[in-house]
Protein backbone atom coordinates (compact mmCIF):
# COMPACT_ATOMS: atom_id res chain seq x y z
CA UNK A 1 0.00 0.00 0.00
CA UNK A 2 1.32 3.43 -0.93
CA UNK A 3 2.18 5.89 1.80
CA UNK A 4 0.09 9.05 1.57
CA UNK A 5 1.36 12.58 2.20
CA UNK A 6 -0.91 15.44 3.20
CA UNK A 7 -0.57 18.68 1.24
CA UNK A 8 -2.06 21.92 2.51
CA UNK A 9 -2.52 24.13 -0.53
CA UNK A 10 -3.42 27.80 -0.12
CA UNK A 11 -4.93 30.42 -2.41
CA UNK A 12 -2.97 33.65 -2.06
CA UNK A 13 -2.45 37.23 -3.20
CA UNK A 14 0.92 38.69 -4.01
CA UNK A 15 2.18 42.19 -4.78
CA UNK A 16 3.07 42.73 -8.43
CA UNK A 17 5.63 45.55 -8.67
CA UNK A 18 4.97 46.04 -12.38
CA UNK A 19 1.24 46.70 -11.90
CA UNK A 20 1.77 48.15 -8.40
CA UNK A 21 -1.12 46.24 -6.86
CA UNK A 22 -2.04 42.93 -5.24
CA UNK A 23 -3.05 40.13 -7.57
CA UNK A 24 -4.79 36.86 -6.71
CA UNK A 25 -2.66 33.96 -7.94
CA UNK A 26 -4.21 31.60 -10.48
CA UNK A 27 -2.91 28.55 -8.65
CA UNK A 28 -2.52 27.17 -5.13
CA UNK A 29 0.74 26.35 -3.32
CA UNK A 30 2.01 25.21 0.04
CA UNK A 31 2.87 28.06 2.43
CA UNK A 32 6.68 27.47 2.44
CA UNK A 33 6.75 27.58 -1.36
CA UNK A 34 4.78 30.85 -1.39
CA UNK A 35 7.17 32.38 1.17
CA UNK A 36 10.17 31.51 -1.02
CA UNK A 37 8.71 32.94 -4.22
CA UNK A 38 6.91 36.08 -3.03
CA UNK A 39 8.33 38.42 -0.36
CA UNK A 40 5.01 40.26 -0.03
CA UNK A 41 2.03 37.88 0.00
CA UNK A 42 -1.27 37.25 1.80
CA UNK A 43 -3.00 33.88 2.28
CA UNK A 44 -6.65 33.86 1.22
CA UNK A 45 -8.92 31.53 3.16
CA UNK A 46 -8.40 28.10 4.65
CA UNK A 47 -6.07 25.55 3.04
CA UNK A 48 -7.28 22.93 0.60
CA UNK A 49 -6.13 19.57 1.98
CA UNK A 50 -5.07 16.89 -0.49
CA UNK A 51 -3.74 13.40 0.20
CA UNK A 52 -1.13 12.43 -2.37
CA UNK A 53 0.69 9.08 -2.76
CA UNK A 54 4.48 9.22 -2.25
CA UNK A 55 5.14 8.23 -5.87
CA UNK A 56 3.77 11.62 -6.97
CA UNK A 57 6.00 13.65 -4.63
CA UNK A 58 8.44 14.39 -7.45
CA UNK A 59 5.84 16.81 -8.81
CA UNK A 60 5.57 20.24 -7.27
CA UNK A 61 2.44 21.58 -5.63
CA UNK A 62 1.84 23.74 -8.69
CA UNK A 63 1.61 20.69 -10.92
CA UNK A 64 -0.72 18.98 -8.48
CA UNK A 65 -2.90 22.07 -8.33
CA UNK A 66 -3.30 22.07 -12.07
CA UNK A 67 -4.06 18.32 -12.04
CA UNK A 68 -1.13 17.86 -14.37
CA UNK A 69 0.61 14.54 -14.69
CA UNK A 70 3.49 13.64 -16.99
CA UNK A 71 2.54 11.73 -20.11
CA UNK A 72 5.06 9.21 -21.27
CA UNK A 73 5.07 9.04 -25.03
CA UNK A 74 5.06 5.58 -26.50
CA UNK A 75 7.54 4.85 -29.23
CA UNK A 76 5.92 5.07 -32.60
CA UNK A 77 6.05 2.25 -35.13
CA UNK A 78 7.71 4.52 -37.71
HUMO-V957062 format. One record per residue. N is the residue number from 1. PHI is phi in whole degrees, -180 to 180 (* if undefined). OMEGA is omega in whole degrees, 0 to 359 (999 if undefined). NEAR is the number of other ideal C-beta (glycine too) atoms within 12 Angstrom. Layout:
N_PHI_OMEGA_NEAR + N_PHI_OMEGA_NEAR
This chain:
1_*_182_6 + 2_-74_176_11 + 3_-80_182_12 + 4_-102_176_15 + 5_-114_179_20 + 6_-96_176_17 + 7_-108_174_29 + 8_-110_185_25 + 9_-104_184_32 + 10_-113_165_31 + 11_-82_183_25 + 12_-154_172_31 + 13_-113_175_20 + 14_-137_180_27 + 15_-89_178_19 + 16_-99_183_15 + 17_-67_179_12 + 18_-69_180_8 + 19_-88_180_9 + 20_59_176_9 + 21_-158_178_12 + 22_-83_181_17 + 23_-128_175_20 + 24_-79_181_19 + 25_-67_180_26 + 26_-85_182_13 + 27_-138_177_24 + 28_-114_180_31 + 29_-144_171_32 + 30_-76_183_29 + 31_-57_179_21 + 32_-62_179_16 + 33_-69_178_24 + 34_-65_179_29 + 35_-58_181_17 + 36_-70_186_13 + 37_-86_187_20 + 38_-125_179_23 + 39_-69_181_11 + 40_-120_183_17 + 41_-142_178_25 + 42_-146_178_20 + 43_-75_182_23 + 44_-117_176_20 + 45_81_181_14 + 46_-79_180_11 + 47_-73_172_21 + 48_-92_184_22 + 49_-97_177_15 + 50_-126_177_21 + 51_-108_188_16 + 52_-121_176_26 + 53_-65_182_18 + 54_-60_182_15 + 55_-70_177_14 + 56_-101_183_22 + 57_-70_179_17 + 58_-67_179_14 + 59_-82_178_21 + 60_-82_178_22 + 61_-62_179_33 + 62_-64_179_20 + 63_-65_179_21 + 64_-66_180_27 + 65_-65_180_27 + 66_-88_183_15 + 67_55_181_13 + 68_-93_172_14 + 69_-139_182_14 + 70_-66_178_10 + 71_-108_178_6 + 72_-87_181_6 + 73_-78_177_6 + 74_-82_179_7 + 75_-67_180_6 + 76_-80_182_5 + 77_-81_184_4 + 78_-71_999_4
